Amino acid sequence: MRLGPLTLASNLFLSPLAGYTNLPFRLTVRELGGVGLATTDLVNARSLLEKKAKALKLIETSPADRPLAVQLFGSVPEEMRDAAAYLESLGIASADINMGCPVRKVCRVGGGSAMMTELDKTARLVKGMVNAVRIPITAKMRLGWDEEDITAPDLARALEDVGVSAVFVHGRTREQGFSGSVNLAGIRAVVQALKTVPVIGNGDVTTPEAAKVMIEQTGCAGVSIGRGAFYNPWIFQHTRHYLETGELLPEPSFEERVRVMCRHLDLMIEVFGEAHGCRMFRKVAPWHAKRFGPAKEFNTRVVLVSSRAHFYEILAHYRRWRQQFLDEAGELKPRFRPPPMTASFMQAPGAAPHGHITVPKGPVEVW
Ligand SMILES: Cc1cc2nc3c(=O)[nH]c(=O)nc-3n(C[C@H](O)[C@H](O)[C@H](O)COP(=O)(O)O)c2cc1C
């Protein structure tokens, strides 16, 4: 997979998840393999230029965290340009632009010309960034505001003309938030709108099969995975294996899941210190536990975790409590096993939604 001048080890990308895709999580998934490029949480371009401590922490990286893209957020062309140049000077591999949904409903009310003005404005901003650096500039967008206002193909074409290296598309509209199904036809329309620039599909990829279906049905060059990486940090390695060989690797065992969760916590403590790292882990640990089977006793306690030793006490208690759900071989009894994950776009039409991923709280307008 090529991204401008970069050659990536796979066509699988870690999506930005504000509050989660920090250095410890990126290292955790990278150690398991298969990631082509990982991205930071979104970073405000102005805060970065002002060297605000919070912004600098968001771009903290290490030699094992390569190649790394930083996602920038901002609407002042000079700030976005200078922030991209700053990232390049730091050795960051690529800069992504957060376009959550850049063409707002007001533009639609203003009619086509207002929309084109907005597209022109966005294209000029991106052109300023592309011209200022040698690293790839990419853009991440949704399909559009709502079903009547699908702007991603036009926007992507305008960005291709000014030299972006890839376009990431979450196959939902702004209005959809995280509900409903990811629209593969919508992603395909973006692929078809572009001549040379690769499109990376995104949304609800929770299994290797879902990645394959998205690639085959949209023609996208790769997929970007966000929440699925929390349920299953092995998803990149397993998907790469599946795409290359057609073989599905077995789901990781409980012990392997626990090992990776503990590794994640250690990295959190290394990067953020014990007290803060543990506090941050309170919202992260329940994601790891989603495939543990019954996990109430773990989740209610881990949201209070205050130290590494406390975490291990919680885990030991949970292991004892979990025994009741196990058979003689130490495996979860069938009725306690979590159901298989199913991407929204792979469910039979009319079927009640099942196996879907949790909908997060947060500022959807910038995602
Ligand atoms: C908690 C959370 C934080 C997110 N933060 C960002 C962000 O900072 N920038 C962005 O472009 N998208 C953000 N997104 C959107 C994801 O990158 C992705 O497009 C979306 O979750 C769909 O992919 P998924 O189904 O694989 O998670 C966020 C999503 C979630 C759930």
Ligand as a Chemical Component Dictionary entry (heavy atoms), coordinates in Angstrom:
data_LIG
# 
_chem_comp.id                   LIG 
_chem_comp.type                 NON-POLYMER 
_chem_comp.pdbx_formal_charge   0 
_chem_comp.three_letter_code    LIG 
# 
loop_
_chem_comp_atom.comp_id 
_chem_comp_atom.atom_id 
_chem_comp_atom.alt_atom_id 
_chem_comp_atom.type_symbol 
_chem_comp_atom.charge 
_chem_comp_atom.model_Cartn_x 
_chem_comp_atom.model_Cartn_y 
_chem_comp_atom.model_Cartn_z 
_chem_comp_atom.pdbx_ordinal 
LIG C1  C1  C 0 -14.660 7.663  20.888 1  
LIG C2  C2  C 0 -14.466 8.087  19.465 2  
LIG C3  C3  C 0 -13.593 9.105  19.168 3  
LIG C4  C4  C 0 -13.389 9.504  17.840 4  
LIG N1  N1  N 0 -12.493 10.499 17.564 5  
LIG C5  C5  C 0 -12.251 10.839 16.270 6  
LIG C6  C6  C 0 -11.293 11.832 15.941 7  
LIG O1  O1  O 0 -10.593 12.369 16.804 8  
LIG N2  N2  N 0 -11.138 12.150 14.643 9  
LIG C7  C7  C 0 -11.869 11.563 13.637 10 
LIG O2  O2  O 0 -11.695 11.895 12.472 11 
LIG N3  N3  N 0 -12.748 10.600 13.925 12 
LIG C8  C8  C 0 -12.953 10.225 15.205 13 
LIG N4  N4  N 0 -13.846 9.226  15.478 14 
LIG C9  C9  C 0 -14.464 8.504  14.368 15 
LIG C10 C10 C 0 -13.635 7.252  14.029 16 
LIG O3  O3  O 0 -12.350 7.578  13.580 17 
LIG C11 C11 C 0 -14.340 6.418  12.948 18 
LIG O4  O4  O 0 -14.502 7.189  11.798 19 
LIG C12 C12 C 0 -15.698 5.906  13.403 20 
LIG O5  O5  O 0 -15.657 5.468  14.750 21 
LIG C13 C13 C 0 -16.192 4.754  12.526 22 
LIG O6  O6  O 0 -15.246 3.723  12.501 23 
LIG P1  P1  P 0 -15.355 2.427  13.461 24 
LIG O7  O7  O 0 -16.729 1.881  13.275 25 
LIG O8  O8  O 0 -14.262 1.520  12.965 26 
LIG O9  O9  O 0 -15.147 2.894  14.867 27 
LIG C14 C14 C 0 -14.081 8.859  16.795 28 
LIG C15 C15 C 0 -14.957 7.824  17.110 29 
LIG C16 C16 C 0 -15.141 7.419  18.418 30 
LIG C17 C17 C 0 -16.047 6.277  18.695 31 
# 
loop_
_chem_comp_bond.comp_id 
_chem_comp_bond.atom_id_1 
_chem_comp_bond.atom_id_2 
_chem_comp_bond.value_order 
_chem_comp_bond.pdbx_ordinal 
LIG C1  C2  SING 1  
LIG C2  C3  SING 2  
LIG C2  C16 DOUB 3  
LIG C3  C4  DOUB 4  
LIG C4  N1  SING 5  
LIG C4  C14 SING 6  
LIG N1  C5  DOUB 7  
LIG C5  C6  SING 8  
LIG C5  C8  SING 9  
LIG C6  O1  DOUB 10 
LIG C6  N2  SING 11 
LIG N2  C7  SING 12 
LIG C7  O2  DOUB 13 
LIG C7  N3  SING 14 
LIG N3  C8  DOUB 15 
LIG C8  N4  SING 16 
LIG N4  C9  SING 17 
LIG N4  C14 SING 18 
LIG C9  C10 SING 19 
LIG C10 O3  SING 20 
LIG C10 C11 SING 21 
LIG C11 O4  SING 22 
LIG C11 C12 SING 23 
LIG C12 O5  SING 24 
LIG C12 C13 SING 25 
LIG C13 O6  SING 26 
LIG O6  P1  SING 27 
LIG P1  O7  DOUB 28 
LIG P1  O8  SING 29 
LIG P1  O9  SING 30 
LIG C14 C15 DOUB 31 
LIG C15 C16 SING 32 
LIG C16 C17 SING 33 
# 
